[in-house]
Amino acid sequence: MTEKPDGQEEVFAFLADPLTYGYPRGGSEAVRRIDTHAASVFLAGGRALKVKRAVRFSFLDYSTLEKRKAACEAELAVNARYAPEIYRGILAITREADGALALQGDGTPVEWAVDMHRFDETRTLDNLADTIDEGLAEALGSAVAAAHAQSPVVEAGPWIEALKTYVDRNLSAFRDSPALFEPDAVTALDRQARDAYARIGPLLLVRGRMGRVRRCHGDLHLGNIALIDGRPVLFDAVEFDPLIATGDVLYDLAFLLMDLCNRNRVDAANIILNRYLIETRCIEDLDGLAALPFFLSLRAAIRAQVTAARLNRAAANARPAIAQSARRYFALSRRAIAPPAPGLIAVGGLSGTGKTRLARKLAPHVSPLPGAVILRSDIERKALFGAAETEKLPESAYAAEVTRRVYATLNDKARRVVIAGHSALVDAVFAKRDERDGVAAAAKSIGVRLQALFLTASLDARLARLRGRSNDASDADEAVARAQERFDLDQREWEAIDASGSVEETLTRALDVLGFSENKTAPRN
């Protein structure tokens, strides 16, 4: 049920008038208005005012002035945590003694608005998805991890129950649109979703007890992330319903990952996932990956039915594109809920052969979505010592016993990832037989075949790459590379890959050896 925003037309006209902000009418400073189903935003100069529309839906109620004020206060409280540089406060639109409207005047409040610093609205990531590079993807993973670190822990039970209602609503919406969603496919998706929900239920309860269910952003898609001063800033978090904003941290992250996968940016989604896991340093999140297919599928299914609902009010010429978008989300939901079997890949090679570069390029090609979890020895070694990723460790950190611990950690994490149903890609030198035997034993212990690559390149090529390396987790330098020339390498059980050329050439060779199709996960490289 909805209500028209009666009584707000005068306020909206006032906020759309340049004179309200001290600008002349007809001048260069026009006011831009953006409407959504629940709010109207007025952009004027460096300011943005967001007014809740006087509407009532099944999931929110803004039908009275008191409720709209409370919603503005809640939006400020929630979002100031994520984007203090955007959210300034709330203000009243008042009726003055002479009958005129004013911003924060002395009269009686007739409406309330969230007062924000305006940012370039063309710099939200839904507008920049095609240009997200590795650096920005890394920053996104870090930003989400930082947001979750400060998100309050909440009781998991109500959210876990709510997940079932989301599945129910999706089924009802899909069945109401048989011309859009093929009935047999709807039935299959619903069955798979319910099976997955039942399977991961105990895991979600455990994660709730561990504090991994929190009051998160709740609406973390690309359109709610802005690039401000070159930095991704999360904004417009859900404020109207704590339950909708609640979720496992991986469920919150899954919205962003799904949005990128839907736009054929699996490569960016993979970097974000891996950076997130590195930043949180929560080994239990590797077990939590068992829920990721359900999370991705549910996020896509919700977007499919929400997009389909727009058809009823869309102009005739817009309907074909909306229908196509809804079907695309639905197809992604079906793809995510039924992932192929996971695998374990190891990439070895002496320092400077390009293992890490290859791993990053290779991971998005490895199912399930959004690609393999990369486990890198350099990062695990730094974590072992509680050091920053680019902090140089002392020579003692590379003692044989420490190195054995690092490889044991890699093998343990790889097992956890694969047992959770995801694929793992281990990036380490693997110069010694016991190191290679260890990862092979890890694969055997969980019943998967190890696919092992060993990169080769000349000393000159390796030295050149090491000289060009900066801001990296590896401490290897020219002295290390020269010392490695004395290694007695006998890795005949691993596939040798010539890595003397570009990373793209190495990737092509690796994909061929692994038997992967270039379009297996349709990444953008």
ROFI-275023 format. One line per 10 residues: for each residue x, y, z of C-alpha. Coordinates in steps of 0.05 Angstrom, whole numbers, plus 5000, padded with zeros to 4 digits. Each point is the difference from the previous one (the first is absolute). Layout:
% residues N
X,Y,Z | ...
% end
This chain:
% residues 525
5000,5000,5000 | 5025,5070,4984 | 4977,5071,5012 | 5013,5059,4955 | 5045,5054,5029 | 4941,5047,5012 | 5019,5067,5031 | 5072,4995,4978 | 4993,5034,4933 | 5010,5069,5029
5062,4977,5038 | 5028,4967,4938 | 4989,5063,4959 | 5035,5040,5054 | 5059,4954,5000 | 5004,5000,4924 | 5004,5076,4999 | 5071,5029,4993 | 4979,5060,5042 | 4994,4953,5060
5076,4991,4998 | 5016,5072,4983 | 5007,4990,4925 | 4962,5042,4949 | 4947,4966,4958 | 5022,4988,4929 | 5074,5003,5020 | 5053,4948,4992 | 4986,4968,5067 | 4939,4957,4985
4972,4952,5051 | 4998,4927,4979 | 4947,4955,5028 | 5007,4924,5005 | 4940,4958,5019 | 4998,4929,5026 | 4941,4959,5026 | 5012,5025,5070 | 5038,5066,4997 | 5013,5063,4960
5070,5030,4998 | 5014,5073,4982 | 5070,5017,4976 | 5020,5073,5004 | 5072,5024,4996 | 5040,4962,5051 | 4939,4978,5039 | 4951,4942,4996 | 4934,4996,5038 | 4963,4934,5004
4926,4999,5019 | 4962,4936,5016 | 4938,4994,4957 | 4934,4992,5036 | 4990,4928,4979 | 4985,4935,5034 | 5023,4932,4975 | 5001,4932,5032 | 5072,5011,5020 | 5000,5074,5020
4952,5053,5024 | 5014,5074,4988 | 4927,5021,5000 | 5004,5051,5057 | 5046,5058,5015 | 5022,4968,5065 | 5020,4936,4965 | 5038,5038,4947 | 5038,5038,5052 | 5018,4936,5036
5022,4969,4934 | 5045,5060,4986 | 5031,4994,5069 | 5010,4925,4989 | 5032,5012,4932 | 5049,5049,5030 | 5018,4955,5058 | 5012,4940,4955 | 5037,5034,4943 | 5043,5047,5040
5038,4937,5020 | 5016,4984,4927 | 5005,5070,4969 | 5010,5056,5050 | 5027,5043,4943 | 4931,4998,4967 | 4949,5003,5055 | 4994,5068,5035 | 4936,4993,5041 | 4926,5007,4993
4962,5065,4992 | 4928,5024,5001 | 4962,5033,4945 | 4958,5049,5040 | 4937,5042,4989 | 5016,5071,5021 | 4953,5052,5029 | 4988,5031,4932 | 4980,4932,4971 | 5064,4991,4960
5045,4938,5004 | 5071,5004,5026 | 5059,4954,5011 | 5010,4991,5075 | 4959,5062,5016 | 4966,5022,5064 | 4932,4975,4980 | 4964,4933,5005 | 5033,4940,4966 | 4958,4974,4942
5053,4953,4972 | 5068,4971,5017 | 5061,4988,4957 | 5067,4966,5006 | 5053,5053,4986 | 5060,4975,4962 | 5062,5024,4966 | 4990,4990,4926 | 5048,4956,4961 | 5005,4990,4926
4941,4955,4987 | 5032,4974,4936 | 5055,4970,5044 | 4959,4945,5031 | 5027,4932,4981 | 4940,4978,4960 | 5023,5054,4951 | 5073,4979,5005 | 4994,4924,5000 | 5036,4992,4934
5060,5040,5025 | 5011,4966,5068 | 5073,4981,4999 | 5041,4956,5047 | 5016,5058,5046 | 4928,5021,5008 | 4977,4928,5009 | 5052,4991,5056 | 4975,5065,5032 | 4928,4975,4997
5018,4935,5035 | 5036,5040,5054 | 4942,5049,5007 | 4948,4946,5011 | 5045,4964,5050 | 5009,5064,5039 | 4925,5014,4999 | 4985,4930,5027 | 5053,5007,5054 | 4961,5058,5031
4930,4971,4987 | 4965,4978,5064 | 4989,4926,5013 | 4926,4981,5004 | 4960,4937,5014 | 5001,4953,4941 | 4935,4963,5010 | 4950,5051,4971 | 5043,5011,4939 | 5008,4925,4987
4924,4993,5003 | 4992,5061,4954 | 5042,4966,4946 | 4945,4948,4991 | 4948,5055,4991 | 5044,5031,4946 | 5001,4934,4963 | 4924,4995,5007 | 4990,5070,4972 | 5045,4986,4941
4961,4938,4983 | 4934,5037,5003 | 5026,5057,4957 | 5030,4954,4948 | 4936,4959,4995 | 4961,5064,4989 | 5042,5013,4937 | 4999,4935,4960 | 5013,5037,4935 | 5064,5028,5030
5025,4941,5041 | 4992,4930,4973 | 4958,4961,5050 | 5043,4937,5000 | 5062,5042,5012 | 4965,5036,5057 | 4982,4934,5032 | 5071,4975,4993 | 5030,5063,5030 | 4951,4999,5058
5017,4928,5016 | 5075,5013,4997 | 4993,5062,5043 | 4961,4963,5054 | 5049,4942,4999 | 5059,5048,5007 | 4965,5038,5056 | 4989,4935,5039 | 5072,4979,4988 | 5032,5064,5024
4953,5013,5058 | 5045,4970,5054 | 5060,5039,4971 | 4962,5065,5005 | 4982,4987,5072 | 5073,4987,5016 | 5021,5063,4963 | 4949,5039,5040 | 5030,4975,5065 | 5068,5021,4973
4977,5072,4989 | 5000,4996,4924 | 4927,5021,4995 | 4996,5075,5007 | 4961,5063,4986 | 5033,5012,4933 | 4989,5047,4941 | 4943,4958,4974 | 4998,5029,4929 | 5071,4995,4977
4995,5004,4925 | 5043,5042,4953 | 4950,5058,5000 | 5010,5010,5074 | 5076,5008,4997 | 5029,5066,4978 | 5070,5016,4978 | 5020,5062,5040 | 5071,5027,4995 | 5019,4934,4968
4974,4959,5058 | 4938,4956,5002 | 4949,5024,5051 | 4940,4958,5021 | 4935,5040,5008 | 4924,4993,5002 | 5000,4940,5047 | 4933,4970,5019 | 4970,5039,5059 | 4925,4984,4995
5003,4928,5024 | 5055,4972,5045 | 4983,4929,4978 | 5011,5016,4927 | 5066,5032,5018 | 5020,4940,5042 | 5039,4942,4970 | 5061,4957,4999 | 5058,5044,4978 | 5008,4955,4939
4927,5011,4982 | 5012,5075,5002 | 5063,4993,4957 | 4962,4953,4952 | 4957,5057,4974 | 5061,5036,4974 | 5031,4937,4972 | 4935,4981,4966 | 4991,5069,4970 | 5069,4995,4969
4990,4929,4975 | 4935,5023,4968 | 5040,5053,4963 | 5052,4949,4976 | 5051,5028,5049 | 5017,4934,5033 | 5073,5022,5000 | 4984,5060,5045 | 4955,4958,5044 | 5055,4949,5010
5050,5053,5021 | 4950,5030,5049 | 4985,4932,5031 | 5074,4983,5008 | 5017,5068,5029 | 4942,4995,5048 | 5024,4933,5026 | 5070,5026,5008 | 4977,5062,5038 | 4954,4964,5048
5050,4946,5017 | 4941,4958,5024 | 5016,4928,4983 | 4927,4981,5015 | 4979,5041,4940 | 5033,4946,4957 | 4950,4951,5030 | 4946,5052,4988 | 5013,4996,4925 | 4953,4939,5002
4943,5050,5003 | 5025,5045,4944 | 4963,4965,4943 | 4934,5008,5037 | 5016,5072,5017 | 5018,5018,4929 | 4940,4964,4972 | 4951,5032,5049 | 5028,5070,4987 | 4991,4988,4925
4931,4971,5008 | 4977,5060,5041 | 5026,5047,4947 | 4965,4959,4946 | 4932,5007,5033 | 5010,5073,5020 | 5021,5016,4929 | 4940,4962,4972 | 4953,5041,5045 | 5022,5063,4963
4966,4976,4937 | 4931,5019,5027 | 5017,5074,5003 | 5052,5004,4944 | 4989,5035,4933 | 4987,4952,4942 | 5067,5016,4967 | 5038,4984,5065 | 4968,4932,5013 | 5043,4956,4955
5065,5023,5034 | 4969,4990,5069 | 4976,4931,4983 | 5068,4981,4973 | 5033,5026,5064 | 4952,4959,5043 | 5014,4937,4960 | 5074,5012,5006 | 4997,5004,5076 | 4957,4937,5000
5051,4963,4957 | 5056,5022,5047 | 4959,4976,5060 | 4994,4931,4968 | 5073,4998,4982 | 5023,5019,5070 | 4956,4951,5038 | 5028,4939,4963 | 5076,5010,5000 | 5046,4948,4969
5046,4959,5043 | 5058,5039,5030 | 5073,4989,4984 | 5069,5011,5029 | 5053,5033,4957 | 5072,5014,5021 | 5044,5050,4964 | 5074,4994,5015 | 5064,5031,4973 | 5061,5037,5023
4996,5073,5021 | 4986,5045,4941 | 4967,4948,4955 | 4933,5036,5007 | 4962,4952,5045 | 4958,5054,5033 | 4984,5036,4935 | 4978,4934,4969 | 4959,4980,5061 | 4961,5065,4998
4986,4992,4926 | 4984,4926,5006 | 4955,5001,5061 | 4938,5031,4966 | 5000,4943,4949 | 4993,4948,5055 | 4930,4981,5021 | 4959,5010,5043 | 4983,5074,4996 | 5034,5047,5010
5063,4959,4990 | 5052,4966,5042 | 5024,5022,5069 | 5074,5017,4994 | 5044,4977,5057 | 5068,5033,4995 | 5061,4980,5040 | 5027,5071,5006 | 4935,5025,5031 | 4994,4940,5047
5072,5012,5024 | 4985,5073,5015 | 4936,4980,5037 | 5039,4949,5040 | 5043,5056,5028 | 4943,5050,5006 | 5036,5044,4950 | 4970,5048,4949 | 4995,4970,4931 | 5057,5042,4971
5043,5002,5063 | 5067,4967,4989 | 5013,4942,5047 | 5068,4983,5031 | 5041,4942,4973 | 4979,4957,5059 | 4928,5000,4973 | 5025,4958,4942 | 5031,4945,5043 | 4983,4929,4979
4953,4988,5058 | 4961,5064,4985 | 4994,4980,4927 | 4973,4932,5020 | 4947,5036,5042 | 4981,5044,4942 | 4990,4941,4953 | 4960,4963,5053 | 4955,5061,5006 | 4991,5003,4924
4982,4927,4998 | 4951,5006,5058 | 4966,5060,4969 | 4996,4967,4932 | 4965,4940,5030 | 4950,5045,5036 | 4984,5039,4937 | 4989,4937,4958 | 4960,4965,5054 | 4956,5062,5000
4986,4988,4926 | 5045,5055,4973 | 5064,4995,4960 | 5068,5017,5028 | 5062,5025,4963 | 5065,4995,5040 | 5056,5048,4980 | 5068,4981,5028 | 5070,4983,4976 | 4992,4924,5011
5074,4990,4987 | 5007,4941,5047 | 4970,4932,4991 | 4969,4998,5069 | 4964,5065,4985 | 4972,4971,4936 | 4983,4934,5034 | 4964,5038,5055 | 4951,5035,4954 | 4990,4934,4961
4983,4965,5066 | 4952,5056,5018 | 4963,4989,4934 | 4999,4925,5009 | 4972,5006,5071 | 4938,5035,4975 | 4991,4960,4937 | 5018,5050,4946 | 5053,4998,4946 | 5057,5049,5007
5013,5041,4938 | 5072,5024,5008 | 5037,5050,4957 | 5073,5020,5006 | 5021,5065,4966 | 5068,5007,4968 | 5038,5061,4976 | 5073,5019,4991 | 5039,5032,5056 | 5005,5065,4960
4924,5002,4991 | 4989,4986,5074 | 5049,5053,5022 | 4968,5052,4955 | 4932,4986,5031 | 5026,5004,5070 | 5032,5067,4985 | 4933,5026,4977 | 4961,4975,5060 | 4975,5048,5053
4948,5002,5055 | 4995,4924,5000 | 4995,4947,5054 | 5061,4963,4974 | 5068,5016,5032 | 5038,4964,4945 | 5055,5042,4968 | 5057,4988,4951 | 5042,4965,5052 | 4944,4951,5014
4989,4987,4926 | 5074,4986,4989 | 5003,4954,5060 | 4940,4961,4972 | 5041,4983,4939 | 5035,4948,5044 | 4935,4964,5015 | 4998,4928,4976 | 4932,5002,4966 | 4967,4935,4982
4927,5017,4990 | 4987,4952,4943 | 4933,4981,5030 | 4977,5072,4990 | 4983,5032,4932 | 5056,5048,4979 | 4974,5066,4973 | 5045,5048,4961 | 4990,5067,5036 | 5053,5039,4964
4950,5042,4961 | 4941,5044,5020 | 4950,4979,5053 | 4948,4993,4945 | 5044,4950,4964 | 5012,4962,5064 | 4926,4999,5015 | 4984,4972,4931 | 5050,4943,5011 | 4973,4986,5070
4928,4998,4977 | 5019,4952,4945 | 5037,4954,5048 | 4943,5002,5050 | 4949,4986,4946 | 4961,5063,5015 | 4960,5038,4948 | 5016,5073,4994 | 4927,5015,5011 | 4988,4952,5058
4979,5055,5046 | 4998,5057,4950 | 5050,5044,5036 | 5024,5067,4976 | 5076,4999,4997
% end
